[in-house]
Amino acid sequence: MFLTLYVDDILLAGNILEMINGTKRWLYFIFEMEDIGEGKYVLGVKIVRSHPKMLLGMCQEAYIKSVLEHFQMHYSKPINTLVEKSLTLSIDQCPKTNQKKRE
């Protein structure tokens, strides 16, 4: 689970619904707040989800468009990059840390 906190906004995400709900109950107890539902954007980056597949991702298209417009480059021609659109990463590709046992 991760928690992103802004001045007056919180983005809470995780794969254990009981933990998310417990965290929200605790926050309701401590702070005056309201749940405005699932997030759609965070820091200009679109949140993409598939509930049936239990997937959560982020798409930078809107952020990139806003940066291009800011620098007046939104009419530039796109080019293909080395990364395929259907690139899928697995847990085996994640970096590993060697943790020593504490005695």
Helices and strands as residue ranges (DSSP letters): E 2-5, E 10-13, H 17-30, E 41-42, E 45-50, E 55-59, H 61-70, G 91-93
